[in-house]
Amino acid sequence: MLEGIDREASHVSARGLGLVHARITAADALVGREVEIEGVRGVACGIELDGALRIRTSDGTIRRVVSGEVT
C-alpha cells in the first residue's frame, strides 16, 4: 500500500493531478459541505487539477483556495 501511495505522490509531483483527479473527486468528502478556509466561507465544489479547492460563496462566486486549514 505504501509503495502505491509513494508512486501516486511521485506521479502527482511530476505531472499534476490529471490521472488521479477522478479518484480524488470520487473520494472528496467536502463536496456540498459548508466550509471556511483562509477567511473564505461557502460550499465546497471540488478540487481542481492544480489542487485548488473550489468554494461557492453566498453570492454565487466561485473562489479558488490553494492552501489553508479547512473548517
mmCIF file as Biopython writes it, N, C-alpha, C and O atoms, coordinates in Angstrom:
data_model
#
loop_
_atom_site.group_PDB
_atom_site.id
_atom_site.type_symbol
_atom_site.label_atom_id
_atom_site.label_alt_id
_atom_site.label_comp_id
_atom_site.label_asym_id
_atom_site.label_entity_id
_atom_site.label_seq_id
_atom_site.pdbx_PDB_ins_code
_atom_site.Cartn_x
_atom_site.Cartn_y
_atom_site.Cartn_z
_atom_site.occupancy
_atom_site.B_iso_or_equiv
_atom_site.auth_seq_id
_atom_site.auth_asym_id
_atom_site.pdbx_PDB_model_num
ATOM 1   N N  . MET A ? 1  ? 0.823   -1.181 0.000   1.0 0.0 1  A 1 
ATOM 2   C CA . MET A ? 1  ? 0.000   0.000  0.000   1.0 0.0 1  A 1 
ATOM 3   C C  . MET A ? 1  ? 0.878   1.261  0.000   1.0 0.0 1  A 1 
ATOM 4   O O  . MET A ? 1  ? 0.620   2.201  -0.751  1.0 0.0 1  A 1 
ATOM 5   N N  . LEU A ? 2  ? 1.902   1.271  0.838   1.0 0.0 2  A 1 
ATOM 6   C CA . LEU A ? 2  ? 2.784   2.436  0.903   1.0 0.0 2  A 1 
ATOM 7   C C  . LEU A ? 2  ? 3.517   2.662  -0.412  1.0 0.0 2  A 1 
ATOM 8   O O  . LEU A ? 2  ? 3.744   3.805  -0.809  1.0 0.0 2  A 1 
ATOM 9   N N  . GLU A ? 3  ? 3.887   1.577  -1.088  1.0 0.0 3  A 1 
ATOM 10  C CA . GLU A ? 3  ? 4.535   1.730  -2.392  1.0 0.0 3  A 1 
ATOM 11  C C  . GLU A ? 3  ? 3.580   2.390  -3.384  1.0 0.0 3  A 1 
ATOM 12  O O  . GLU A ? 3  ? 3.998   3.221  -4.190  1.0 0.0 3  A 1 
ATOM 13  N N  . GLY A ? 4  ? 2.301   2.023  -3.328  1.0 0.0 4  A 1 
ATOM 14  C CA . GLY A ? 4  ? 1.302   2.624  -4.210  1.0 0.0 4  A 1 
ATOM 15  C C  . GLY A ? 4  ? 1.136   4.104  -3.938  1.0 0.0 4  A 1 
ATOM 16  O O  . GLY A ? 4  ? 1.053   4.906  -4.868  1.0 0.0 4  A 1 
ATOM 17  N N  . ILE A ? 5  ? 1.088   4.469  -2.663  1.0 0.0 5  A 1 
ATOM 18  C CA . ILE A ? 5  ? 0.972   5.881  -2.293  1.0 0.0 5  A 1 
ATOM 19  C C  . ILE A ? 5  ? 2.197   6.654  -2.755  1.0 0.0 5  A 1 
ATOM 20  O O  . ILE A ? 5  ? 2.080   7.760  -3.284  1.0 0.0 5  A 1 
ATOM 21  N N  . ASP A ? 6  ? 3.359   6.076  -2.557  1.0 0.0 6  A 1 
ATOM 22  C CA . ASP A ? 6  ? 4.603   6.724  -2.981  1.0 0.0 6  A 1 
ATOM 23  C C  . ASP A ? 6  ? 4.619   6.917  -4.495  1.0 0.0 6  A 1 
ATOM 24  O O  . ASP A ? 6  ? 5.033   7.970  -4.979  1.0 0.0 6  A 1 
ATOM 25  N N  . ARG A ? 7  ? 4.176   5.918  -5.241  1.0 0.0 7  A 1 
ATOM 26  C CA . ARG A ? 7  ? 4.126   6.001  -6.699  1.0 0.0 7  A 1 
ATOM 27  C C  . ARG A ? 7  ? 3.165   7.107  -7.135  1.0 0.0 7  A 1 
ATOM 28  O O  . ARG A ? 7  ? 3.490   7.899  -8.019  1.0 0.0 7  A 1 
ATOM 29  N N  . GLU A ? 8  ? 1.978   7.163  -6.513  1.0 0.0 8  A 1 
ATOM 30  C CA . GLU A ? 8  ? 0.998   8.203  -6.851  1.0 0.0 8  A 1 
ATOM 31  C C  . GLU A ? 8  ? 1.543   9.587  -6.513  1.0 0.0 8  A 1 
ATOM 32  O O  . GLU A ? 8  ? 1.399   10.518 -7.305  1.0 0.0 8  A 1 
ATOM 33  N N  . ALA A ? 9  ? 2.168   9.729  -5.344  1.0 0.0 9  A 1 
ATOM 34  C CA . ALA A ? 9  ? 2.712   11.027 -4.931  1.0 0.0 9  A 1 
ATOM 35  C C  . ALA A ? 9  ? 3.803   11.482 -5.887  1.0 0.0 9  A 1 
ATOM 36  O O  . ALA A ? 9  ? 3.876   12.664 -6.224  1.0 0.0 9  A 1 
ATOM 37  N N  . SER A ? 10 ? 4.635   10.578 -6.319  1.0 0.0 10 A 1 
ATOM 38  C CA . SER A ? 10 ? 5.693   10.923 -7.269  1.0 0.0 10 A 1 
ATOM 39  C C  . SER A ? 10 ? 5.095   11.352 -8.597  1.0 0.0 10 A 1 
ATOM 40  O O  . SER A ? 10 ? 5.563   12.307 -9.218  1.0 0.0 10 A 1 
ATOM 41  N N  . HIS A ? 11 ? 4.058   10.642 -9.032  1.0 0.0 11 A 1 
ATOM 42  C CA . HIS A ? 11 ? 3.406   10.986 -10.294 1.0 0.0 11 A 1 
ATOM 43  C C  . HIS A ? 11 ? 2.768   12.373 -10.203 1.0 0.0 11 A 1 
ATOM 44  O O  . HIS A ? 11 ? 2.938   13.192 -11.106 1.0 0.0 11 A 1 
ATOM 45  N N  . VAL A ? 12 ? 2.040   12.641 -9.129  1.0 0.0 12 A 1 
ATOM 46  C CA . VAL A ? 12 ? 1.384   13.934 -8.961  1.0 0.0 12 A 1 
ATOM 47  C C  . VAL A ? 12 ? 2.412   15.045 -8.895  1.0 0.0 12 A 1 
ATOM 48  O O  . VAL A ? 12 ? 2.222   16.111 -9.482  1.0 0.0 12 A 1 
ATOM 49  N N  . SER A ? 13 ? 3.497   14.801 -8.185  1.0 0.0 13 A 1 
ATOM 50  C CA . SER A ? 13 ? 4.546   15.805 -8.068  1.0 0.0 13 A 1 
ATOM 51  C C  . SER A ? 13 ? 5.136   16.144 -9.437  1.0 0.0 13 A 1 
ATOM 52  O O  . SER A ? 13 ? 5.430   17.306 -9.719  1.0 0.0 13 A 1 
ATOM 53  N N  . ALA A ? 14 ? 5.305   15.147 -10.273 1.0 0.0 14 A 1 
ATOM 54  C CA . ALA A ? 14 ? 5.923   15.355 -11.578 1.0 0.0 14 A 1 
ATOM 55  C C  . ALA A ? 14 ? 4.951   15.864 -12.638 1.0 0.0 14 A 1 
ATOM 56  O O  . ALA A ? 14 ? 5.325   16.669 -13.491 1.0 0.0 14 A 1 
ATOM 57  N N  . ARG A ? 15 ? 3.682   15.388 -12.584 1.0 0.0 15 A 1 
ATOM 58  C CA . ARG A ? 15 ? 2.767   15.664 -13.694 1.0 0.0 15 A 1 
ATOM 59  C C  . ARG A ? 15 ? 1.445   16.304 -13.299 1.0 0.0 15 A 1 
ATOM 60  O O  . ARG A ? 15 ? 0.626   16.587 -14.173 1.0 0.0 15 A 1 
ATOM 61  N N  . GLY A ? 16 ? 1.214   16.540 -12.029 1.0 0.0 16 A 1 
ATOM 62  C CA . GLY A ? 16 ? -0.062  17.118 -11.611 1.0 0.0 16 A 1 
ATOM 63  C C  . GLY A ? 16 ? -1.113  16.040 -11.336 1.0 0.0 16 A 1 
ATOM 64  O O  . GLY A ? 16 ? -0.825  14.845 -11.397 1.0 0.0 16 A 1 
ATOM 65  N N  . LEU A ? 17 ? -2.321  16.479 -11.037 1.0 0.0 17 A 1 
ATOM 66  C CA . LEU A ? 17 ? -3.382  15.571 -10.615 1.0 0.0 17 A 1 
ATOM 67  C C  . LEU A ? 17 ? -4.117  14.867 -11.751 1.0 0.0 17 A 1 
ATOM 68  O O  . LEU A ? 17 ? -4.968  14.016 -11.490 1.0 0.0 17 A 1 
ATOM 69  N N  . GLY A ? 18 ? -3.815  15.196 -12.996 1.0 0.0 18 A 1 
ATOM 70  C CA . GLY A ? 18 ? -4.562  14.695 -14.144 1.0 0.0 18 A 1 
ATOM 71  C C  . GLY A ? 18 ? -5.047  13.260 -14.046 1.0 0.0 18 A 1 
ATOM 72  O O  . GLY A ? 18 ? -6.254  13.026 -14.103 1.0 0.0 18 A 1 
ATOM 73  N N  . LEU A ? 19 ? -4.163  12.298 -13.902 1.0 0.0 19 A 1 
ATOM 74  C CA . LEU A ? 19 ? -4.543  10.891 -13.934 1.0 0.0 19 A 1 
ATOM 75  C C  . LEU A ? 19 ? -5.215  10.405 -12.656 1.0 0.0 19 A 1 
ATOM 76  O O  . LEU A ? 19 ? -5.947  9.416  -12.694 1.0 0.0 19 A 1 
ATOM 77  N N  . VAL A ? 20 ? -4.993  11.061 -11.543 1.0 0.0 20 A 1 
ATOM 78  C CA . VAL A ? 20 ? -5.614  10.621 -10.293 1.0 0.0 20 A 1 
ATOM 79  C C  . VAL A ? 20 ? -6.788  11.514 -9.890  1.0 0.0 20 A 1 
ATOM 80  O O  . VAL A ? 20 ? -7.431  11.270 -8.868  1.0 0.0 20 A 1 
ATOM 81  N N  . HIS A ? 21 ? -7.069  12.545 -10.686 1.0 0.0 21 A 1 
ATOM 82  C CA . HIS A ? 21 ? -8.119  13.505 -10.337 1.0 0.0 21 A 1 
ATOM 83  C C  . HIS A ? 21 ? -9.479  12.834 -10.171 1.0 0.0 21 A 1 
ATOM 84  O O  . HIS A ? 21 ? -10.213 13.180 -9.245  1.0 0.0 21 A 1 
ATOM 85  N N  . ALA A ? 22 ? -9.834  11.899 -11.025 1.0 0.0 22 A 1 
ATOM 86  C CA . ALA A ? 22 ? -11.131 11.220 -10.931 1.0 0.0 22 A 1 
ATOM 87  C C  . ALA A ? 22 ? -11.260 10.472 -9.611  1.0 0.0 22 A 1 
ATOM 88  O O  . ALA A ? 22 ? -12.326 10.487 -8.995  1.0 0.0 22 A 1 
ATOM 89  N N  . ARG A ? 23 ? -10.200 9.823  -9.173  1.0 0.0 23 A 1 
ATOM 90  C CA . ARG A ? 23 ? -10.250 9.095  -7.889  1.0 0.0 23 A 1 
ATOM 91  C C  . ARG A ? 23 ? -10.345 10.067 -6.720  1.0 0.0 23 A 1 
ATOM 92  O O  . ARG A ? 23 ? -11.062 9.809  -5.753  1.0 0.0 23 A 1 
ATOM 93  N N  . ILE A ? 24 ? -9.628  11.178 -6.805  1.0 0.0 24 A 1 
ATOM 94  C CA . ILE A ? 24 ? -9.706  12.181 -5.746  1.0 0.0 24 A 1 
ATOM 95  C C  . ILE A ? 24 ? -11.112 12.754 -5.674  1.0 0.0 24 A 1 
ATOM 96  O O  . ILE A ? 24 ? -11.663 12.919 -4.585  1.0 0.0 24 A 1 
ATOM 97  N N  . THR A ? 25 ? -11.694 13.058 -6.825  1.0 0.0 25 A 1 
ATOM 98  C CA . THR A ? 25 ? -13.036 13.615 -6.887  1.0 0.0 25 A 1 
ATOM 99  C C  . THR A ? 25 ? -14.050 12.644 -6.292  1.0 0.0 25 A 1 
ATOM 100 O O  . THR A ? 25 ? -14.943 13.058 -5.552  1.0 0.0 25 A 1 
ATOM 101 N N  . ALA A ? 26 ? -13.922 11.370 -6.606  1.0 0.0 26 A 1 
ATOM 102 C CA . ALA A ? 26 ? -14.856 10.366 -6.099  1.0 0.0 26 A 1 
ATOM 103 C C  . ALA A ? 26 ? -14.774 10.227 -4.574  1.0 0.0 26 A 1 
ATOM 104 O O  . ALA A ? 26 ? -15.759 9.878  -3.924  1.0 0.0 26 A 1 
ATOM 105 N N  . ALA A ? 27 ? -13.601 10.502 -4.015  1.0 0.0 27 A 1 
ATOM 106 C CA . ALA A ? 27 ? -13.406 10.347 -2.573  1.0 0.0 27 A 1 
ATOM 107 C C  . ALA A ? 27 ? -13.519 11.664 -1.809  1.0 0.0 27 A 1 
ATOM 108 O O  . ALA A ? 27 ? -13.328 11.684 -0.593  1.0 0.0 27 A 1 
ATOM 109 N N  . ASP A ? 28 ? -13.823 12.758 -2.495  1.0 0.0 28 A 1 
ATOM 110 C CA . ASP A ? 28 ? -13.847 14.081 -1.871  1.0 0.0 28 A 1 
ATOM 111 C C  . ASP A ? 28 ? -15.026 14.210 -0.895  1.0 0.0 28 A 1 
ATOM 112 O O  . ASP A ? 28 ? -16.181 14.301 -1.313  1.0 0.0 28 A 1 
ATOM 113 N N  . ALA A ? 29 ? -14.723 14.217 0.388   1.0 0.0 29 A 1 
ATOM 114 C CA . ALA A ? 29 ? -15.759 14.274 1.428   1.0 0.0 29 A 1 
ATOM 115 C C  . ALA A ? 29 ? -16.272 15.690 1.671   1.0 0.0 29 A 1 
ATOM 116 O O  . ALA A ? 29 ? -17.246 15.866 2.403   1.0 0.0 29 A 1 
ATOM 117 N N  . LEU A ? 30 ? -15.648 16.693 1.081   1.0 0.0 30 A 1 
ATOM 118 C CA . LEU A ? 30 ? -16.067 18.074 1.322   1.0 0.0 30 A 1 
ATOM 119 C C  . LEU A ? 30 ? -17.119 18.580 0.334   1.0 0.0 30 A 1 
ATOM 120 O O  . LEU A ? 30 ? -17.822 19.544 0.639   1.0 0.0 30 A 1 
ATOM 121 N N  . VAL A ? 31 ? -17.245 17.965 -0.825  1.0 0.0 31 A 1 
ATOM 122 C CA . VAL A ? 31 ? -18.170 18.454 -1.849  1.0 0.0 31 A 1 
ATOM 123 C C  . VAL A ? 31 ? -19.580 18.582 -1.270  1.0 0.0 31 A 1 
ATOM 124 O O  . VAL A ? 31 ? -20.126 17.648 -0.683  1.0 0.0 31 A 1 
ATOM 125 N N  . GLY A ? 32 ? -20.147 19.780 -1.460  1.0 0.0 32 A 1 
ATOM 126 C CA . GLY A ? 32 ? -21.502 20.046 -0.984  1.0 0.0 32 A 1 
ATOM 127 C C  . GLY A ? 32 ? -21.602 20.457 0.471   1.0 0.0 32 A 1 
ATOM 128 O O  . GLY A ? 32 ? -22.693 20.757 0.956   1.0 0.0 32 A 1 
ATOM 129 N N  . ARG A ? 33 ? -20.488 20.474 1.169   1.0 0.0 33 A 1 
ATOM 130 C CA . ARG A ? 33 ? -20.491 20.844 2.584   1.0 0.0 33 A 1 
ATOM 131 C C  . ARG A ? 33 ? -20.063 22.291 2.772   1.0 0.0 33 A 1 
ATOM 132 O O  . ARG A ? 33 ? -19.252 22.816 2.009   1.0 0.0 33 A 1 
ATOM 133 N N  . GLU A ? 34 ? -20.614 22.923 3.789   1.0 0.0 34 A 1 
ATOM 134 C CA . GLU A ? 34 ? -20.228 24.290 4.153   1.0 0.0 34 A 1 
ATOM 135 C C  . GLU A ? 34 ? -18.820 24.242 4.738   1.0 0.0 34 A 1 
ATOM 136 O O  . GLU A ? 34 ? -18.533 23.453 5.638   1.0 0.0 34 A 1 
ATOM 137 N N  . VAL A ? 35 ? -17.947 25.103 4.209   1.0 0.0 35 A 1 
ATOM 138 C CA . VAL A ? 35 ? -16.564 25.145 4.667   1.0 0.0 35 A 1 
ATOM 139 C C  . VAL A ? 35 ? -16.125 26.591 4.853   1.0 0.0 35 A 1 
ATOM 140 O O  . VAL A ? 35 ? -16.734 27.521 4.325   1.0 0.0 35 A 1 
ATOM 141 N N  . GLU A ? 36 ? -15.066 26.750 5.608   1.0 0.0 36 A 1 
ATOM 142 C CA . GLU A ? 36 ? -14.392 28.045 5.714   1.0 0.0 36 A 1 
ATOM 143 C C  . GLU A ? 36 ? -12.911 27.771 5.687   1.0 0.0 36 A 1 
ATOM 144 O O  . GLU A ? 36 ? -12.417 26.876 6.373   1.0 0.0 36 A 1 
ATOM 145 N N  . ILE A ? 37 ? -12.194 28.559 4.879   1.0 0.0 37 A 1 
ATOM 146 C CA . ILE A ? 37 ? -10.753 28.414 4.759   1.0 0.0 37 A 1 
ATOM 147 C C  . ILE A ? 37 ? -10.153 29.768 4.406   1.0 0.0 37 A 1 
ATOM 148 O O  . ILE A ? 37 ? -10.572 30.416 3.448   1.0 0.0 37 A 1 
ATOM 149 N N  . GLU A ? 38 ? -9.174  30.181 5.186   1.0 0.0 38 A 1 
ATOM 150 C CA . GLU A ? 38 ? -8.485  31.456 4.945   1.0 0.0 38 A 1 
ATOM 151 C C  . GLU A ? 38 ? -9.462  32.621 4.755   1.0 0.0 38 A 1 
ATOM 152 O O  . GLU A ? 38 ? -9.255  33.469 3.887   1.0 0.0 38 A 1 
ATOM 153 N N  . GLY A ? 39 ? -10.510 32.661 5.555   1.0 0.0 39 A 1 
ATOM 154 C CA . GLY A ? 39 ? -11.467 33.755 5.506   1.0 0.0 39 A 1 
ATOM 155 C C  . GLY A ? 39 ? -12.516 33.639 4.412   1.0 0.0 39 A 1 
ATOM 156 O O  . GLY A ? 39 ? -13.384 34.505 4.293   1.0 0.0 39 A 1 
ATOM 157 N N  . VAL A ? 40 ? -12.448 32.580 3.613   1.0 0.0 40 A 1 
ATOM 158 C CA . VAL A ? 40 ? -13.442 32.347 2.560   1.0 0.0 40 A 1 
ATOM 159 C C  . VAL A ? 40 ? -14.441 31.324 3.088   1.0 0.0 40 A 1 
ATOM 160 O O  . VAL A ? 40 ? -14.060 30.227 3.496   1.0 0.0 40 A 1 
ATOM 161 N N  . ARG A ? 41 ? -15.730 31.692 3.078   1.0 0.0 41 A 1 
ATOM 162 C CA . ARG A ? 41 ? -16.777 30.796 3.564   1.0 0.0 41 A 1 
ATOM 163 C C  . ARG A ? 41 ? -17.744 30.501 2.425   1.0 0.0 41 A 1 
ATOM 164 O O  . ARG A ? 41 ? -18.112 31.395 1.663   1.0 0.0 41 A 1 
ATOM 165 N N  . GLY A ? 42 ? -18.152 29.237 2.316   1.0 0.0 42 A 1 
ATOM 166 C CA . GLY A ? 42 ? -19.100 28.848 1.291   1.0 0.0 42 A 1 
ATOM 167 C C  . GLY A ? 42 ? -19.241 27.341 1.225   1.0 0.0 42 A 1 
ATOM 168 O O  . GLY A ? 42 ? -18.941 26.637 2.190   1.0 0.0 42 A 1 
ATOM 169 N N  . VAL A ? 43 ? -19.698 26.848 0.086   1.0 0.0 43 A 1 
ATOM 170 C CA . VAL A ? 43 ? -19.911 25.415 -0.116  1.0 0.0 43 A 1 
ATOM 171 C C  . VAL A ? 43 ? -18.801 24.883 -1.015  1.0 0.0 43 A 1 
ATOM 172 O O  . VAL A ? 43 ? -18.534 25.428 -2.086  1.0 0.0 43 A 1 
ATOM 173 N N  . ALA A ? 44 ? -18.159 23.808 -0.558  1.0 0.0 44 A 1 
ATOM 174 C CA . ALA A ? 44 ? -17.080 23.200 -1.337  1.0 0.0 44 A 1 
ATOM 175 C C  . ALA A ? 44 ? -17.638 22.613 -2.623  1.0 0.0 44 A 1 
ATOM 176 O O  . ALA A ? 44 ? -18.657 21.922 -2.614  1.0 0.0 44 A 1 
ATOM 177 N N  . CYS A ? 45 ? -16.957 22.895 -3.734  1.0 0.0 45 A 1 
ATOM 178 C CA . CYS A ? 45 ? -17.408 22.447 -5.060  1.0 0.0 45 A 1 
ATOM 179 C C  . CYS A ? 45 ? -16.434 21.487 -5.718  1.0 0.0 45 A 1 
ATOM 180 O O  . CYS A ? 45 ? -16.642 21.096 -6.866  1.0 0.0 45 A 1 
ATOM 181 N N  . GLY A ? 46 ? -15.390 21.101 -5.030  1.0 0.0 46 A 1 
ATOM 182 C CA . GLY A ? 46 ? -14.452 20.138 -5.598  1.0 0.0 46 A 1 
ATOM 183 C C  . GLY A ? 46 ? -13.038 20.661 -5.667  1.0 0.0 46 A 1 
ATOM 184 O O  . GLY A ? 46 ? -12.735 21.778 -5.246  1.0 0.0 46 A 1 
ATOM 185 N N  . ILE A ? 47 ? -12.178 19.812 -6.214  1.0 0.0 47 A 1 
ATOM 186 C CA . ILE A ? 47 ? -10.753 20.102 -6.302  1.0 0.0 47 A 1 
ATOM 187 C C  . ILE A ? 47 ? -10.377 20.219 -7.770  1.0 0.0 47 A 1 
ATOM 188 O O  . ILE A ? 47 ? -10.746 19.371 -8.582  1.0 0.0 47 A 1 
ATOM 189 N N  . GLU A ? 48 ? -9.647  21.264 -8.108  1.0 0.0 48 A 1 
ATOM 190 C CA . GLU A ? 48 ? -9.202  21.478 -9.487  1.0 0.0 48 A 1 
ATOM 191 C C  . GLU A ? 48 ? -7.957  20.642 -9.774  1.0 0.0 48 A 1 
ATOM 192 O O  . GLU A ? 48 ? -7.344  20.088 -8.861  1.0 0.0 48 A 1 
ATOM 193 N N  . LEU A ? 49 ? -7.599  20.560 -11.031 1.0 0.0 49 A 1 
ATOM 194 C CA . LEU A ? 49 ? -6.428  19.767 -11.434 1.0 0.0 49 A 1 
ATOM 195 C C  . LEU A ? 49 ? -5.136  20.237 -10.800 1.0 0.0 49 A 1 
ATOM 196 O O  . LEU A ? 49 ? -4.203  19.450 -10.640 1.0 0.0 49 A 1 
ATOM 197 N N  . ASP A ? 50 ? -5.067  21.515 -10.436 1.0 0.0 50 A 1 
ATOM 198 C CA . ASP A ? 50 ? -3.848  22.011 -9.792  1.0 0.0 50 A 1 
ATOM 199 C C  . ASP A ? 50 ? -3.894  21.857 -8.278  1.0 0.0 50 A 1 
ATOM 200 O O  . ASP A ? 50 ? -2.968  22.284 -7.589  1.0 0.0 50 A 1 
ATOM 201 N N  . GLY A ? 51 ? -4.957  21.255 -7.747  1.0 0.0 51 A 1 
ATOM 202 C CA . GLY A ? 51 ? -5.077  21.008 -6.316  1.0 0.0 51 A 1 
ATOM 203 C C  . GLY A ? 51 ? -5.850  22.059 -5.555  1.0 0.0 51 A 1 
ATOM 204 O O  . GLY A ? 51 ? -6.087  21.884 -4.360  1.0 0.0 51 A 1 
ATOM 205 N N  . ALA A ? 52 ? -6.253  23.144 -6.193  1.0 0.0 52 A 1 
ATOM 206 C CA . ALA A ? 52 ? -7.005  24.208 -5.522  1.0 0.0 52 A 1 
ATOM 207 C C  . ALA A ? 52 ? -8.410  23.717 -5.167  1.0 0.0 52 A 1 
ATOM 208 O O  . ALA A ? 52 ? -9.033  22.980 -5.932  1.0 0.0 52 A 1 
ATOM 209 N N  . LEU A ? 53 ? -8.893  24.129 -4.011  1.0 0.0 53 A 1 
ATOM 210 C CA . LEU A ? 53 ? -10.258 23.833 -3.587  1.0 0.0 53 A 1 
ATOM 211 C C  . LEU A ? 53 ? -11.176 24.917 -4.135  1.0 0.0 53 A 1 
ATOM 212 O O  . LEU A ? 53 ? -10.909 26.105 -3.951  1.0 0.0 53 A 1 
ATOM 213 N N  . ARG A ? 54 ? -12.254 24.521 -4.805  1.0 0.0 54 A 1 
ATOM 214 C CA . ARG A ? 54 ? -13.247 25.478 -5.302  1.0 0.0 54 A 1 
ATOM 215 C C  . ARG A ? 54 ? -14.329 25.622 -4.244  1.0 0.0 54 A 1 
ATOM 216 O O  . ARG A ? 54 ? -14.842 24.634 -3.719  1.0 0.0 54 A 1 
ATOM 217 N N  . ILE A ? 55 ? -14.670 26.886 -3.936  1.0 0.0 55 A 1 
ATOM 218 C CA . ILE A ? 55 ? -15.708 27.193 -2.955  1.0 0.0 55 A 1 
ATOM 219 C C  . ILE A ? 55 ? -16.692 28.170 -3.583  1.0 0.0 55 A 1 
ATOM 220 O O  . ILE A ? 55 ? -16.294 29.205 -4.117  1.0 0.0 55 A 1 
ATOM 221 N N  . ARG A ? 56 ? -17.988 27.833 -3.518  1.0 0.0 56 A 1 
ATOM 222 C CA . ARG A ? 56 ? -19.031 28.745 -3.997  1.0 0.0 56 A 1 
ATOM 223 C C  . ARG A ? 56 ? -19.483 29.578 -2.799  1.0 0.0 56 A 1 
ATOM 224 O O  . ARG A ? 56 ? -20.016 29.043 -1.827  1.0 0.0 56 A 1 
ATOM 225 N N  . THR A ? 57 ? -19.266 30.892 -2.877  1.0 0.0 57 A 1 
ATOM 226 C CA . THR A ? 57 ? -19.638 31.782 -1.780  1.0 0.0 57 A 1 
ATOM 227 C C  . THR A ? 57 ? -21.135 32.095 -1.844  1.0 0.0 57 A 1 
ATOM 228 O O  . THR A ? 57 ? -21.812 31.714 -2.799  1.0 0.0 57 A 1 
ATOM 229 N N  . SER A ? 58 ? -21.643 32.782 -0.833  1.0 0.0 58 A 1 
ATOM 230 C CA . SER A ? 58 ? -23.077 33.064 -0.745  1.0 0.0 58 A 1 
ATOM 231 C C  . SER A ? 58 ? -23.598 33.903 -1.908  1.0 0.0 58 A 1 
ATOM 232 O O  . SER A ? 58 ? -24.788 33.849 -2.220  1.0 0.0 58 A 1 
ATOM 233 N N  . ASP A ? 59 ? -22.725 34.679 -2.554  1.0 0.0 59 A 1 
ATOM 234 C CA . ASP A ? 59 ? -23.167 35.475 -3.702  1.0 0.0 59 A 1 
ATOM 235 C C  . ASP A ? 59 ? -23.019 34.718 -5.035  1.0 0.0 59 A 1 
ATOM 236 O O  . ASP A ? 59 ? -23.242 35.286 -6.104  1.0 0.0 59 A 1 
ATOM 237 N N  . GLY A ? 60 ? -22.646 33.444 -4.959  1.0 0.0 60 A 1 
ATOM 238 C CA . GLY A ? 60 ? -22.541 32.614 -6.154  1.0 0.0 60 A 1 
ATOM 239 C C  . GLY A ? 60 ? -21.186 32.598 -6.815  1.0 0.0 60 A 1 
ATOM 240 O O  . GLY A ? 60 ? -20.974 31.866 -7.781  1.0 0.0 60 A 1 
ATOM 241 N N  . THR A ? 61 ? -20.265 33.397 -6.308  1.0 0.0 61 A 1 
ATOM 242 C CA . THR A ? 61 ? -18.913 33.452 -6.857  1.0 0.0 61 A 1 
ATOM 243 C C  . THR A ? 61 ? -18.153 32.173 -6.510  1.0 0.0 61 A 1 
ATOM 244 O O  . THR A ? 61 ? -18.246 31.670 -5.391  1.0 0.0 61 A 1 
ATOM 245 N N  . ILE A ? 62 ? -17.401 31.652 -7.483  1.0 0.0 62 A 1 
ATOM 246 C CA . ILE A ? 62 ? -16.526 30.515 -7.216  1.0 0.0 62 A 1 
ATOM 247 C C  . ILE A ? 62 ? -15.142 31.060 -6.890  1.0 0.0 62 A 1 
ATOM 248 O O  . ILE A ? 62 ? -14.531 31.769 -7.690  1.0 0.0 62 A 1 
ATOM 249 N N  . ARG A ? 63 ? -14.661 30.717 -5.705  1.0 0.0 63 A 1 
ATOM 250 C CA . ARG A ? 63 ? -13.323 31.138 -5.268  1.0 0.0 63 A 1 
ATOM 251 C C  . ARG A ? 63 ? -12.409 29.913 -5.256  1.0 0.0 63 A 1 
ATOM 252 O O  . ARG A ? 63 ? -12.842 28.804 -4.942  1.0 0.0 63 A 1 
ATOM 253 N N  . ARG A ? 64 ? -11.163 30.126 -5.596  1.0 0.0 64 A 1 
ATOM 254 C CA . ARG A ? 64 ? -10.146 29.086 -5.539  1.0 0.0 64 A 1 
ATOM 255 C C  . ARG A ? 64 ? -9.279  29.327 -4.317  1.0 0.0 64 A 1 
ATOM 256 O O  . ARG A ? 64 ? -8.811  30.443 -4.093  1.0 0.0 64 A 1 
ATOM 257 N N  . VAL A ? 65 ? -9.066  28.302 -3.540  1.0 0.0 65 A 1 
ATOM 258 C CA . VAL A ? 65 ? -8.196  28.419 -2.377  1.0 0.0 65 A 1 
ATOM 259 C C  . VAL A ? 65 ? -7.122  27.337 -2.523  1.0 0.0 65 A 1 
ATOM 260 O O  . VAL A ? 65 ? -7.433  26.160 -2.707  1.0 0.0 65 A 1 
ATOM 261 N N  . VAL A ? 66 ? -5.856  27.755 -2.437  1.0 0.0 66 A 1 
ATOM 262 C CA . VAL A ? 66 ? -4.770  26.822 -2.687  1.0 0.0 66 A 1 
ATOM 263 C C  . VAL A ? 66 ? -4.085  26.302 -1.428  1.0 0.0 66 A 1 
ATOM 264 O O  . VAL A ? 66 ? -3.341  25.323 -1.491  1.0 0.0 66 A 1 
ATOM 265 N N  . SER A ? 67 ? -4.327  26.945 -0.283  1.0 0.0 67 A 1 
ATOM 266 C CA . SER A ? 67 ? -3.742  26.428 0.952   1.0 0.0 67 A 1 
ATOM 267 C C  . SER A ? 67 ? -4.495  26.962 2.154   1.0 0.0 67 A 1 
ATOM 268 O O  . SER A ? 67 ? -5.166  27.992 2.074   1.0 0.0 67 A 1 
ATOM 269 N N  . GLY A ? 68 ? -4.382  26.270 3.244   1.0 0.0 68 A 1 
ATOM 270 C CA . GLY A ? 68 ? -5.011  26.694 4.487   1.0 0.0 68 A 1 
ATOM 271 C C  . GLY A ? 68 ? -5.723  25.565 5.173   1.0 0.0 68 A 1 
ATOM 272 O O  . GLY A ? 68 ? -5.838  24.465 4.633   1.0 0.0 68 A 1 
ATOM 273 N N  . GLU A ? 69 ? -6.197  25.834 6.352   1.0 0.0 69 A 1 
ATOM 274 C CA . GLU A ? 69 ? -6.911  24.838 7.162   1.0 0.0 69 A 1 
ATOM 275 C C  . GLU A ? 69 ? -8.416  24.973 6.937   1.0 0.0 69 A 1 
ATOM 276 O O  . GLU A ? 69 ? -8.987  26.046 7.130   1.0 0.0 69 A 1 
ATOM 277 N N  . VAL A ? 70 ? -9.043  23.888 6.531   1.0 0.0 70 A 1 
ATOM 278 C CA . VAL A ? 70 ? -10.479 23.872 6.262   1.0 0.0 70 A 1 
ATOM 279 C C  . VAL A ? 70 ? -11.236 23.547 7.542   1.0 0.0 70 A 1 
ATOM 280 O O  . VAL A ? 70 ? -10.921 22.586 8.243   1.0 0.0 70 A 1 
ATOM 281 N N  . THR A ? 71 ? -12.247 24.375 7.832   1.0 0.0 71 A 1 
ATOM 282 C CA . THR A ? 71 ? -13.131 24.065 8.965   1.0 0.0 71 A 1 
ATOM 283 C C  . THR A ? 71 ? -14.556 24.034 8.469   1.0 0.0 71 A 1 
ATOM 284 O O  . THR A ? 71 ? -15.477 23.792 9.249   1.0 0.0 71 A 1 
#
